[in-house]
Amino acid sequence: MAKPSTTFTCTACGASHARWSGRCDACGAWNSVAEESPLSAGPAGRSLGARRGAALALSDLATEEAPPPRTCSGMAELDRVLGGGLVPSSAVLVGGDPGIGKSTLLLQAAARFACAGLSTLYVSGEEASAQVRMRAQRLGLESAPVRLAAATSLRDILTTLDTERPDLVIIDSIQTMWSDTIESAPGSVAQVRAAAHELTSFAKRRGASVILVGHVTKDGQIAGPRVVEHMVDCVLYFEGERGHQFRILRSVKNRFGPADEIGVFEMTGAGLAEVANPSALFLAGRGAPAPGSVVFAGIEGTRPLLVEVQALVAPTPHAQPRRAVVGWDGARLAMVLAVLEARCAIPFAGLDVYLNVAGGLRISEPAADLAVAAALLSAREDVALPPETVIFGEISLSGALRPVGQTENRLKEARKLGFTSAILPSDDKTGGQSGLSLTRMGDLTAFVGDVFGAG
């Protein structure tokens, strides 16, 4: 390894010299030239060497800055997930299953932002311009001032963006973009990384907002390297079942707002319609009380949400009982079944267990443990719970019920939809009057005994 060469710099004016001298030739100061160590050390051609860069302007933590300006689209559900609107110089990555409605959502959003005053450019790499125009006509958006292009060459797209200087760019999708400096095929890891880096750098450099559409893998993750998710400022997932008309736009990363926020849409013939009260929509088809049906009061981001948890327990003819879960974590279901058997002496051996979250919603918070246990016990004992009761609480491995957050918001949402009672952990703090009849439980054994009878 070659020893890095040293430089001599004037401490008065910063001029560099090849060797030491008593007087600086640039400013004339005496005894100001000092030897300076290299900026970094390493193999030749790979280290930063001796050449120094410009000093950065530093600030302290108390420096006050105005919050970034936001542009609202007028779609309240989309603005909620974005954290209050679209931020200039931001990069947003939207992922979802094929055919879930990503292009429909973003075309509607592009029209709204364009009508709000943003110069909007929609670049389609998967569809021809005629196909996008047909979708716009079906949605009634053909008069929106959105400029359209169909291209996949990254060089051509960046040249156009530098010329047009739009405020918002939508790339559908990042997997179809390709750079002529990389030999691999479009959609490969190298191409996706390069395209995302160039488009994100353009957003930061030109002050434009860029929305990238990403494909997902069989596991539901955005295809391509995980580094793409780290490059962007916001990552949104568009979720839903094709058999349901509901669509959930979920924020899993947001540098300008809360993560895990959701927006609820309904797929109609005229496009995606916003759902202002998703709790009422998810509970619309409940019908008469039935065994295995429980209403869970959950929190998605900052929004309280009531959803129906359904369970079916039936004898199995097979040696290995089946455990099928839709909308919840299968490992968490196994934990709840184990706690019921170990702490409450309620076995599920020889029984098939099916669990479903109605409406195509996916629940991830531990507060659903008690509602799932209640649904399982209701299905096993063939006893229907009162239809006007909501249930929530986290179950520990010891069988104790742990408190959950935002209890007041959960109860307020339940009261607004006409529920009259709630079952919750005894340590939950409800503050003032909730307007509901509250039943507090300390552990799972007490819950089983009081609600379903002993054992």
C-alpha positions in Angstrom: 0.0 0.0 0.0 1.5 3.3 -1.0 1.9 5.9 1.7 -0.5 8.8 1.2 1.3 12.0 0.2 1.0 15.0 2.5 0.1 18.5 1.6 1.0 21.9 3.0 -1.9 24.4 3.6 -1.9 28.0 4.6 -3.8 28.4 7.8 -4.6 32.1 7.0 -6.0 31.8 3.4 -6.3 28.0 2.8 -4.0 27.9 -0.2 -2.2 24.6 -0.9 1.5 24.3 -1.5 3.6 21.4 -2.8 6.3 21.9 -0.1 6.7 23.9 3.1 7.9 27.5 2.9 8.2 30.2 5.5 5.9 32.7 3.6 2.6 32.0 1.8 2.9 33.0 -1.8 -0.9 33.6 -2.0 -1.6 35.9 0.9 1.9 36.8 2.1 1.5 35.7 5.6 4.6 34.4 7.5 4.9 31.1 9.3 1.3 30.2 8.3 2.1 27.2 6.1 1.6 23.9 8.0 1.7 20.2 7.0 -1.7 18.6 6.7 -2.5 14.9 6.9 -4.4 13.3 4.0 -8.2 13.3 4.2 -8.3 9.5 4.3 -6.0 6.6 4.0 -6.4 3.4 1.9 -5.4 1.7 -1.3 -4.3 4.0 -4.1 -7.3 4.9 -6.4 -9.8 3.9 -3.7 -9.3 6.4 -0.9 -10.3 10.0 -0.9 -6.7 11.0 -0.9 -5.3 14.4 0.1 -7.8 16.7 -1.7 -10.1 18.3 0.7 -13.7 19.3 0.2 -15.7 22.3 1.3 -16.7 22.7 4.9 -20.3 22.1 5.8 -22.5 24.7 7.4 -23.5 23.3 10.9 -26.4 24.2 13.1 -27.5 23.1 16.6 -30.6 21.2 17.6 -32.3 24.4 18.8 -32.4 25.9 15.3 -36.0 26.5 14.3 -37.1 25.8 10.7 -40.5 26.2 9.2 -42.3 23.0 8.5 -42.2 21.9 4.8 -45.1 23.3 2.7 -47.6 20.7 1.6 -50.0 20.5 -1.3 -53.3 18.8 -0.6 -54.9 16.7 -3.4 -58.4 17.0 -2.1 -58.5 13.3 -1.5 -58.7 13.2 2.2 -57.7 9.6 2.6 -54.6 10.0 0.4 -53.6 13.3 2.2 -54.0 11.5 5.5 -51.6 8.7 4.5 -49.0 11.2 3.1 -49.0 13.0 6.5 -51.1 16.0 5.5 -50.3 16.4 1.8 -47.5 16.1 -0.7 -44.1 17.7 0.3 -41.9 19.2 -2.4 -38.6 17.5 -3.2 -40.0 14.2 -1.8 -39.8 10.7 -3.2 -42.8 8.3 -2.6 -42.8 4.6 -3.4 -46.2 2.9 -3.9 -46.4 -0.9 -4.0 -49.2 -3.4 -4.3 -50.4 -6.6 -6.0 -51.0 -6.5 -9.8 -54.5 -5.3 -10.6 -55.1 -3.9 -7.1 -55.7 -0.4 -8.4 -52.3 1.4 -8.2 -52.5 3.0 -11.6 -56.1 4.0 -11.0 -55.3 5.6 -7.7 -52.3 7.5 -9.0 -54.1 8.7 -12.1 -56.9 10.1 -9.9 -54.2 11.6 -7.6 -52.4 13.1 -10.6 -55.6 14.8 -11.8 -56.3 16.2 -8.3 -52.8 17.6 -7.8 -52.9 19.1 -11.3 -56.2 20.8 -10.6 -54.6 22.1 -7.3 -52.0 23.9 -9.3 -49.1 21.5 -9.6 -47.5 20.9 -13.0 -47.9 17.2 -13.3 -46.2 14.7 -15.6 -47.4 11.0 -15.8 -44.8 8.6 -17.3 -46.1 5.1 -18.1 -43.6 2.4 -18.8 -46.2 -0.5 -18.8 -49.0 0.9 -20.8 -49.3 2.9 -24.0 -50.6 6.5 -23.9 -53.9 5.4 -25.5 -54.5 2.9 -22.6 -53.9 5.6 -20.0 -56.3 8.0 -21.9 -59.0 5.3 -22.0 -58.7 4.9 -18.2 -58.9 8.7 -17.8 -62.1 8.8 -19.9 -63.6 6.0 -17.8 -62.8 7.9 -14.6 -64.0 11.2 -16.0 -60.5 12.8 -15.8 -59.9 13.6 -19.5 -60.1 17.3 -18.9 -57.5 17.3 -16.1 -54.2 19.3 -17.0 -52.0 16.2 -16.7 -49.2 15.7 -19.3 -48.7 12.1 -20.4 -45.7 10.2 -21.8 -45.0 6.5 -22.5 -41.3 5.8 -22.1 -38.8 3.4 -20.4 -35.4 5.0 -21.2 -34.1 6.7 -18.0 -31.9 9.1 -20.1 -34.9 10.3 -22.2 -37.1 10.7 -19.1 -34.5 12.7 -17.2 -33.8 14.9 -20.2 -37.6 15.6 -20.5 -37.9 16.4 -16.8 -34.9 18.8 -16.9 -36.6 20.6 -19.9 -40.2 20.6 -18.6 -39.4 21.2 -14.8 -42.7 19.6 -13.5 -43.8 19.9 -9.9 -44.9 16.3 -9.7 -43.7 13.2 -11.6 -45.4 9.8 -11.5 -43.4 6.9 -12.8 -45.4 3.7 -13.5 -43.4 1.6 -12.8 -39.8 1.7 -11.6 -39.3 -2.0 -12.7 -39.8 -1.0 -16.4 -37.1 1.8 -16.3 -33.7 1.1 -17.7 -30.4 2.9 -17.9 -28.1 2.5 -20.9 -25.0 2.6 -18.6 -26.0 -0.8 -17.1 -25.9 -4.0 -19.1 -28.4 -6.0 -17.1 -32.1 -6.3 -18.2 -34.8 -3.9 -17.1 -36.3 -5.0 -13.8 -33.0 -6.4 -12.4 -31.6 -5.3 -9.1 -29.0 -3.1 -10.7 -31.4 -1.4 -13.0 -34.0 -0.8 -10.3 -31.4 0.6 -7.9 -29.9 2.9 -10.6 -33.3 4.2 -11.8 -34.5 4.9 -8.2 -31.3 6.7 -7.4 -31.4 8.9 -10.4 -35.1 9.8 -10.0 -34.7 10.5 -6.3 -31.7 12.7 -6.9 -33.7 14.6 -9.5 -36.4 15.2 -6.9 -34.0 16.6 -4.4 -32.0 18.6 -6.9 -35.0 20.2 -8.8 -37.5 20.5 -5.9 -40.0 18.3 -7.6 -42.0 15.5 -6.0 -41.6 12.0 -7.5 -44.0 9.1 -7.0 -42.6 5.7 -8.0 -44.8 2.6 -8.5 -43.2 -0.7 -7.5 -44.1 -4.3 -8.1 -44.4 -6.7 -5.2 -43.1 -10.2 -4.8 -45.1 -13.3 -3.8 -44.3 -12.5 -0.2 -46.0 -9.1 -0.5 -42.7 -7.1 -0.4 -41.7 -4.5 -3.0 -39.6 -6.2 -5.6 -36.0 -5.2 -6.0 -33.3 -4.3 -3.4 -34.4 -3.1 0.0 -32.1 -0.1 -0.5 -34.8 1.4 -2.8 -37.1 1.7 0.3 -34.3 3.5 2.1 -33.7 6.0 -0.8 -37.3 7.3 -0.8 -39.0 9.5 1.9 -42.3 7.6 2.0 -43.3 4.0 1.3 -47.0 3.2 0.8 -48.6 -0.2 0.3 -51.9 -0.6 -1.5 -53.6 -3.6 0.1 -56.9 -5.5 -0.5 -58.5 -8.7 -1.7 -59.8 -8.8 -5.2 -63.0 -10.4 -3.9 -63.6 -7.3 -1.8 -64.3 -3.8 -2.9 -62.3 -2.3 -0.1 -58.7 -1.1 -0.7 -56.3 0.0 2.1 -53.5 2.4 1.4 -51.0 1.9 4.3 -48.0 4.0 5.1 -45.1 1.9 6.4 -42.5 4.6 6.2 -42.9 8.4 6.2 -40.3 11.0 7.0 -42.9 13.8 6.9 -45.7 12.2 8.9 -46.8 9.2 11.0 -46.1 5.7 9.8 -48.8 3.0 9.9 -51.4 5.5 8.9 -54.1 4.1 6.6 -56.5 5.4 4.0 -59.6 3.4 3.0 -61.0 3.4 -0.5 -63.8 1.5 -2.2 -63.4 0.3 -5.7 -66.3 1.3 -7.9 -67.0 1.5 -11.6 -66.0 5.2 -11.6 -62.7 4.5 -9.9 -61.6 4.6 -6.2 -64.0 6.3 -3.9 -63.0 7.6 -0.5 -64.5 6.0 2.6 -65.0 8.6 5.3 -66.2 6.2 8.0 -64.4 2.9 7.4 -65.7 1.4 10.7 -69.3 1.6 9.5 -68.3 0.1 6.2 -66.4 -2.9 7.7 -69.4 -3.7 10.0 -72.1 -3.1 7.4 -72.8 -6.8 6.7 -72.7 -8.3 10.2 -76.4 -9.3 10.4 -77.8 -11.3 13.4 -75.5 -12.3 16.2 -73.6 -15.5 15.5 -71.1 -17.7 17.3 -67.5 -16.8 16.5 -68.2 -13.2 15.6 -66.6 -10.5 17.7 -66.1 -6.8 17.1 -62.5 -5.5 17.7 -61.8 -1.9 18.4 -58.4 -1.2 16.9 -56.1 1.6 16.0 -54.5 2.0 12.6 -52.0 4.9 12.7 -53.9 7.7 14.3 -57.4 6.4 13.3 -59.7 4.2 15.5 -61.2 1.4 13.5 -63.8 -1.2 14.3 -63.6 -4.5 12.5 -65.3 -7.9 12.8 -63.2 -10.9 13.8 -64.7 -14.2 12.7 -63.7 -17.6 13.9 -64.8 -21.2 13.1 -63.9 -24.2 15.1 -64.8 -27.7 13.8 -63.7 -31.3 14.4 -61.1 -32.5 12.0 -60.9 -35.9 10.4 -57.2 -35.6 10.0 -54.4 -36.3 12.4 -53.0 -32.8 12.1 -55.6 -30.1 12.8 -55.7 -27.2 10.3 -54.9 -23.6 11.3 -56.0 -21.1 8.6 -55.7 -17.4 9.1 -56.7 -14.4 6.9 -55.9 -10.9 8.0 -53.9 -11.7 11.1 -50.5 -13.2 12.1 -50.6 -17.0 12.1 -47.8 -17.2 14.8 -49.9 -15.0 17.1 -52.9 -17.3 16.6 -50.7 -20.3 17.7 -49.7 -18.3 20.8 -53.3 -17.5 21.8 -54.3 -21.1 21.3 -51.4 -22.2 23.5 -52.2 -19.8 26.3 -55.9 -20.9 26.2 -54.8 -24.5 26.6 -52.0 -24.0 29.2 -53.6 -21.3 31.4 -57.3 -21.9 31.0 -57.4 -25.7 30.3 -59.3 -25.3 27.1 -57.9 -27.6 24.5 -58.1 -27.2 20.7 -56.5 -30.5 19.8 -58.5 -32.4 17.2 -60.2 -29.2 16.1 -59.7 -27.2 12.9 -59.4 -23.5 13.5 -60.2 -20.9 10.9 -59.8 -17.2 11.6 -60.8 -14.3 9.4 -60.8 -10.5 9.6 -63.8 -9.3 7.7 -63.5 -6.8 4.8 -60.0 -7.7 3.7 -58.2 -5.6 6.4 -55.0 -6.9 7.9 -54.5 -6.3 11.6 -51.0 -6.3 13.2 -51.4 -4.7 16.6 -51.3 -7.0 19.7 -54.5 -5.4 21.1 -56.5 -7.9 19.0 -55.4 -10.9 21.1 -58.4 -10.7 23.4 -60.9 -10.3 20.6 -59.4 -13.3 18.8 -59.6 -15.4 22.0 -63.2 -14.4 22.4 -64.0 -15.3 18.8 -62.3 -18.7 19.2 -64.1 -19.5 22.5 -67.5 -18.3 21.1 -67.1 -20.6 18.1 -65.9 -23.5 20.2 -68.7 -23.2 22.7 -71.3 -22.2 20.1 -72.3 -19.2 22.1 -72.9 -15.8 20.5 -71.6 -12.8 22.3 -73.8 -9.7 22.7 -73.7 -7.8 19.3 -73.3 -4.4 20.9 -70.0 -5.3 22.7 -66.5 -4.4 21.5 -63.4 -6.2 22.8 -59.7 -5.4 22.9 -56.6 -6.3 25.0 -53.2 -7.9 24.7 -52.7 -11.4 26.1 -49.3 -12.2 27.7 -47.9 -15.7 27.9 -48.8 -15.9 31.6 -52.5 -15.4 30.8 -52.6 -11.8 32.1 -54.3 -9.1 30.1 -52.0 -6.2 29.4 -53.2 -2.6 28.8 -53.2 -1.1 25.3 -52.8 2.5 24.0 -55.4 5.0 23.0 -58.2 3.4 24.9 -60.3 6.5 24.9 -60.2 6.8 21.1 -61.3 3.2 20.8 -64.3 3.6 23.1 -65.2 6.9 21.5 -65.4 5.3 18.1 -67.5 2.4 19.5 -69.9 4.8 21.1 -70.3 6.7 17.9 -71.3 3.6 16.0 -73.9 2.6 18.6 -72.1 0.1 20.8 -73.1 0.1 24.5 -70.5 -2.1 26.2 -66.8 -3.0 26.1 -64.6 -5.7 27.5 -61.0 -4.5 28.1 -58.0 -5.1 30.4 -58.4 -3.8 34.0 -55.3 -1.6 33.8 -56.5 0.4 30.8 -56.9 4.1 31.6 -60.1 5.5 30.2 -59.9 9.0 31.6 -63.4 10.6 31.8 -66.8 9.1 31.1 -66.8 6.9 28.1 -70.5 6.5 27.8 -70.2 2.7 27.6 -70.7 -0.1 30.1 -67.1 -1.2 30.8 -66.2 -4.8 31.9 -62.6 -4.9 33.1 -60.7 -8.2 33.2 -57.4 -8.9 34.9 -56.5 -12.1 33.2 -57.7 -14.6 30.6 -59.0 -17.1 33.2 -61.3 -14.5 34.6 -62.5 -13.5 31.2 -63.3 -17.2 30.3 -65.1 -17.7 33.6 -67.2 -14.5 33.5 -68.1 -14.5 29.8 -68.3 -18.2 28.9 -68.6 -20.0 32.2 -65.9 -21.8 34.1 -63.7 -24.0 32.0 
